[in-house]
């Protein structure tokens, strides 16, 4: 679809719908700001369902690691009287740990999301909040990712529909080929019996 000189593709529409749904869910549940959920939805929504699911898994794992990093940071920060000094020491250290751990568990696609989650939580934890704040931001990631995957499941691109059709036809052709082979074997057996008689 074109709007003047601008192309508005199906992925753009699905991304906008996912963001709208995140906002709506947060408004209806009075969950607070939907920033983490909307960002997770935008990151997770890919060109097709299988890519969204694959990327969504990496994103959720990365964000969970980032959330645990935020728990650790929050605990370490409570030991320091000087918050600025704590930020200078612990934030770079935890960023390095998140990167190293993500590579170690073979989740490089989740590094940026994990670090983004960690930094967002680390710099936005209100003074009066507790570990529950970091936990809720990780849950927000799950919400956004699931909404993105939902829209990719509901609205399939024409390419996905064509691919499914081609795959289905390929499966049907293989099944027919097996039937033909079986009939050919039966025919050969009948010919063999006729020759012996």
N, C-alpha and C positions, 0 to 999 in steps of 0.2 A: 504494500500500500504506500502511496506517495502523498505527501502533503506539501504542495509547492515543489521545491527542489529537494525536500527531505524525504528519505526513505524510512518508513516505520515498519520494521520487520516484526515477525511473529515473536522472536525472542524479546524484543523491546516491549511488546504488549504484555507478554507473560511476566517479565520483570516488573513492570508497572503494577500489574495485578497482584503479584506477590507482595510488593511493598505496601500496596493499599490494604491487603488482608492482614499484614503484620500490624499496621497502624490500627485497624479495626479491632483485632484481637486484643491489643493492649488497651484500647479505649474501653472496650466492653468489660474487660477484667480488671480495669484500674491498676494495671501492672507497672505503670510509670512510663519512662521514655522508651520508645521502641528502637532506639538507634542501633543496638547490637543485633537485634532480630532483623531489621531491615538490611543492614550491611551483610549479614549472613545470607539472607535471601538473594541479594544481588550477586554475591560471590558464588553461591551454589547453583544459580540458574544458568545452565549451559545449553548448548545447541540441541541436545536431545536428552531423553530420560536416562539412558545408561550413563552418559557423561555426568549428568547432574547427581546421580546416585553415587558414582565413584568419587566425584569431587566433594559431594556432601559428606561422605565418610571421612575423607581426609580433613575436611573443614571442621567437622565435629570433634575428631580426635585432636586436631591442632588446637582448637578452642578449649577443649578440656584440659590439655597440657598448659595452655595459657592461663586458664582459671586456677589450676593448682599452683602455677607460678605466682599468681596474685595472692593466693592464700599464704604462701611462703613469704612473699614480700611483706604482706600485712603483718605477719608474725615478727619478722625481722625488724620492721619499722617501729614496732612497739618497744623494742629494746633500746632505740636511739632517742635521745632527747631532741637532737637537731634533725628535723625532717629533711632539710635540704641536703645534709651530709648523707643521710640514709638513702635518699634518692640517687645521689652520685655514686654510692658504693653498690647498692643492691640492684638497681634497675639494669645497668649494663651486665652485671654478673648473671642475673636471671635470664636476660635476653640470650646470652651465650649458652646457658644451660638448656634453654628451650630449643635453640638451633641444634646443639649437639645431640640432645635426646631425640629430637625428631628425625635426624639423620640416622641415628642408631637404630631406631625402630622402623626405618624405611618409610617415612612419611614426609618427604620433602615438600609435597604439595600443601601440607598443612602448616608449614613454617610461618609464612606471612600472616595467615589467619590467627595462628597461636600467639605470635608476637603482638599483632594488632589488638587481640583480646586482652592480653596481659597489660599492654601499655594503656589501653582505654580504662581498664579497671584500676590499674595502679594510680593513674593521674586523676581519677574521678571518684575514688572512694571518699565519701563524706566522712568527716572526723568522727561523727557519732555512730557510723555504721560498723557492722561486724563482718565476720566471714560469710554471713548469709548474703551480703551484697554481692560478693564475688560469685557465690554459688548461683544466685539468680541470674547473673549476666551469662553464665555458661548455659543455663536453661534457655535464656533468650536466643542463644545461638541455635539450639535444637529447634526451637519454634520457627525461626526464620528459614532454616534449612529444610524442615519438613514442609513448610508452605511452598517453597520453591520447587521441591520435588513433586508436590501435589499438582501444581500448575503445569509442570512438564508432563505429568502423567495424563492430565485431563485434556490438554491441548497439544496434540502431536503435530509436528511439522510435516509438510507434504513429503519431504525426503524420508522421514521415519516411516510414513505410511507406505511409500514405494518400496523401501527396504523390507518392511514386513511382508509385503505382497511378493516380492522377489524371493525372500527366504521361504515363504509358504509354498510357492510354486516349486522351488528347488526341492523341498521335502517331498512334495507330491510326486515329482518326477522320479526321485530316488525310490519311493515306494512302488511306483508303477514299474520301474526297471527291475526291482526285486520280483514282482509278480510275473513279469515277462520271463525272467530267468527260471523261475519255478515252473511255469508252463512249458518252457523249452525243455527242461529236464524231464518233465512228465511225458512230453511228446517223444523225446529220445528213448525213454524207457519203453513206451508203447511200440515204437519202431523196432527196438531190440527184441521185444517179445514176439512180434510178427515175423521177424527174420528167423527166429529159432523154431517157430511152428511150421 
